[in-house]
């Protein structure tokens, strides 16, 4: 038998684009933000740890700056990785909640459910006090509702365009 992409016994997994767009976008955004934050944090830490021993020679000054730059780069990479992973997992959770809402027949409000569900998981993981958890869920509700309104407007615009095209 023939094995390859065109053979009848080949296994194909097709993922809708929304399953990987949001988490990957959040990984990239989180990595960029984390690199800025991690680099700045490491820069301040290095300055605080070495304030009592400032370099006195030109060679010492260059070595100090070189060491600081390497530490800042390492801190930026660590911060970028941590924040990228954290936001990527949050995006994956959002997509998971959307799919859960879709499979339970609540497709019309999947963004709202994903927003509130993600905020609830976030509040549970970080053990937020009740007031902060309520605020997080309210923010998730607002975000989900905004995305639902945007999806409705895109769908209605596409439908009107199809009707106008069919009328011509």
VENVENCOR-V245157 format. One line per field, one symbol per residue. phi: phi as a letter, one per 20 degrees, with the letter a starting at -180 (. if undefined). burial: + if it has 16 or more other C-alpha atoms within 10 Angstrom, else -. Layout:
BEGIN
phi->???
burial->???
END
This chain:
BEGIN
phi->.ddrfeffefecdddffffdfffffffffffffffffffffffffffffdfecffddffffffffffffffffffffffffffffffffffffffffffffffendffcffffffffffffgfffelffgffffffffffffffffffffffffffffffffffffff
burial->------------------+--+++-+++++++++++++++-++-++-----------------+---++-++++++++++++++++++++++++++++++++------++++++++++++-++---------++-++--++-+++-++--------------------
END
